[in-house]
Amino acid sequence: MNIDIEFWLLLLVLITGICWVIDRQKFEPVRKKDLEAAKAQKPNLSKDEEEQLLNSGGAIQVLRSLFPVFLLVVVIRSFLFEPFTIPSSSMEPTLYPGDFVFVNKFHYGIRLPGVKTKVIDINDPKKGDVIVFRYPIDQKTNYIKRVVGVPGDHVRYDGNKNLYINDKLVDVQEWSLNAATRTKEGIEQLPTGEKTTHAHQIRVDLSRPATTAGFQAPLDVVVPENQYLVFGDNRDHSSDSRYWGFVDDKLIVGKAQGIWMHLNGWVPSFSRNGWIQ
């Protein structure tokens, strides 16, 4: 079951905000008058008695006190950073199940909470960025993948698991073989400019063909405007753009920038903490 946390937080902000207004305008003045009347009858009123009179607003005052807390949480999650948990192996060997990552929500621009409309544009996703986005097939589910194609790129992924960007083979260096799992890992050099690349690890499963159920190699596309092509680093165990197409800019949640904790069962570990390559 997918829980829309943002919706419930916005609802809590609305409810507690209404309570804040009602209590401030209607009930708080009454409490202050009661306090002044009590002081007139008993000039040496203790601090505890004063506090008791000022905090006698009941449930509505309690809800009012929660308003700034929920508002702060919404502001941080909507405009600054949001934590996410890695649920699958699709981004190995970069990210593993149980990794907790923090996602920069303002790196690509400021979006209004709830409606997701971008009101301030800051940066565009670049090849090599690891992004969190709403799954195009089910937008209540968040996915995390790496950008391999930006608008205008001609991208081809062939039956030998070679990646070409703008008709140039993407170089993979330092291949290492794991005979036990029949996988190999290497450092992929995604081109980001004329002479610059983004280096990151990928994994290939030698026991699986490039063509699998749902994907017929080769993939040969030109990335449309405001769309992005994304792959998992664990190339043969990832549901990504090869299977369901491009990611629209409006679906992007933010840029995954670092690992802040790993959970192995119920045991937290910080050995994997660091920036995401």
N, C-alpha and C positions, 0 to 999 in steps of 0.2 A: 504494500500500500504506500503510495506517494503522498506525503503530507506537505501542503503548500505553507511552509513556515512563514514566508513573507506575507501572505494573505492574513494569517492569524495575528501576526505582529501588528500589521496595520489596523486590524480590527481592535486589538487591545489598545493601541494608541488612540483610536477614535473614542472608544468607551471611556478610558481613563481621562482623556482630554475633555470630554463632555462633563465628567464628574468634577474635574478641576475647575471648569467655568462655573458650574452650578454651585459648588461649595464656596468658591471665592466670592461670588456675587450674592448668594442667598444665605448660606449657613454660617460662614466665617464672621460676618458682621454681628450676627446674633450671639455667637460665642464671645465675641469681644465685649458686647454690651453686658452679657451675663457676668463677665469677669470684672468689669467696672462696677457693676452693682454689688458683687461679692466683696470687692475691695472697700466700697463705701460702708458696708455693714461690718467688715472685719479688716481694718487697715493693715494689720500685721499678717496678711495672708502669706502662707509659705510658698516657696517655689514649686513644690510638688503639687500643691493645691491649684496654683495658677496653671501649671502644665495640664493637670487633669481637666480643668474647665476648657482650655484651648483645644485639647485633643478629644473632646467629647462628641465629635462628629459622626462616629460610628463607621459603617461600611463605606459610605460615600467619601469620607475623609481618607480612609485607607486607600481606596482606589485612586483618589486624587494624588496621593503621595507616590503612587507607582507610575504616574504619567511621565515624569522626566526620565525614569529608568527605561521604559519601553521606547520613548522617543530617541534616547541616546543609542539604544541597540539598533533601531531602524536606520538611523543616520549612518552608523558605522557599517552595518551590513549592506546598505544600499549604495553608499557613496565611497566607502574606503576599502575595507577588507571583509572577506567572508571565509570561514573555514569549510573545507570539503574533505570527505573521506574517499579514498580510492577503493572501489568495490571489487575490481577484477584485475586480471593479469594483462590486459590489453596494452598497457604502457610500460611493461617490463622490457629492458632492465633499468629504465629510468625511474619508474614509480611502481611500487608493489602494493598488493592488497593489504590494507591496514595502515597505509601511510595517511597522515593528516596533512593536508596542504593548505596554505593560505593563498587566497586569490585576490589580486589587486582589482578592485571594481572600477577604479577611475582611470586606469592606464589607457583605455581606448575611448574614454569619454564618460560624461555624466548622464545617467538615465534616471528618469522619474520612477520611483518605486511603485510597484503595482502595474502600471501601464507599460513599463519598459521602454518608453520613448526616449531617444537620445536627444538631449537639449544642448549639450556642449560636446563638440568633437575634439579629441585631443590627439590620439595616435591611431594609425591603422595597424592591424595585425601584420606581422612580418613572417616570412618563411623561417621556420625553426621555433616560433613561439608555441608554447604549450597553453592551450586555451580551454576554458570551461564554457560550455554552451548548452542551450536547451535542445535536446534531441529533436530533429525536424519531424520525426514520425510521431513522437509523443512529447509535447513540449513541457510536460510536468516533470520529465526526467532530465537530469543533468548528465552530460557526457564530458569526458576530458580526452583530448587528442592533440596531435602536433600539426601545425599548419605546414603543408608541403607545397601549396599553390595559392597564389594571390591573384586578384583580378588581372586578366590579360595573359597569364602564364599558359603555355601549352605544355600539358603534363601527360606523360605516357608511362604506364607500368606494364611491362611485358610478361610473357609466360615464363621467363627465366628469373623473375623477381628483380629485374633491373628497373630503376627509376630514372626517367629522362625529364628534364625541365628545359623547355625552349630548345629542344632537339640536342641537348647536351647530357651525356650520361653523368648522373650524380655519383661522385666518387665515394667508395666505402673503403676505409683503411683498417689495418691491424685486425683482420679477421682472426678469431679464436674459435676452435672447435671443441664442443663438448660431446664426446662420443657416446656417453651414457644416455643423454637425452636426445641425441641426434639433432642438436641445434648448433648454430654458430652465431657469434656476436661480433659486431664491427662498429667502427666510428664513421657515421655518415656525415658527409660534408655538404649540407644544403647551401646552394648559392644564394647569397643575399645581396650581391652587387657584382660589379665587373670583376673585382679581385678579392672579394670577401666571401666567407662561408660561415655557416653555423654548424659547429661540431656537436654531435650527440650520439649516443649508443642506440643501435637497433638489434633486434634478434630475428633470426630466420629459422624456421622449422624445416629441416631437410626431409622429413617424412611426409610433408604435406605439399601437394602441388599448388602452383599459383592460382590455378582455376579451381574454385570450390563452389559449393552450392550457393547461389545468389550472386556470384561474381564470375564473369567470363573474361579471361585475359585475351588480348590486352585491353587495358583502360587507356583511352586516347581522347582527351578533352581539352578545351580551352576554357579557363575559369571565367565565368561571367562577371560583370560589374556587381559590386557589393556582395560577392559570394566568395567562399573560401573552400579549398580542398584540404581535407584533414585525414591523416593516417595515424594508426597506433604504432608505437615503436616496436611492439611485438607483432610483426607484420602478418604472421600467419594465424594469429589468434586475436584478431581485432575486428569488431564491427565498425566500419568507418565509411568514408566517402566512396570507396570502391563498391559498396553494397547499397547505400541509400542516397548518394549524391552529395551536393554541396551544402555548406552551412551559410545561411544568410546572415549578414552583418547584424541584423536586428535580434538574432538569437544568441549572440555572444554575451556571456555573463562577465567575463574578465580574464585576466592573464594569471595563470598559476606561476607563482614566483619562488616558493620555497616549501620545504618539508619542516614542520615544527614538532611532529611527534609520530611515532609508529606504535601501533597497538598490536601485540601478539597475544591473541586471546583476550585476557583481561589485564595483561601486564604491559604497562607503558614503557617505551624505550625512546631514547633521544639520540641513539647512535647514528641514525640516518638523517639527522637534522642538517639542513644546508640548502643552498640555492639550487633551483632546477635548471639543468643545462638544456 
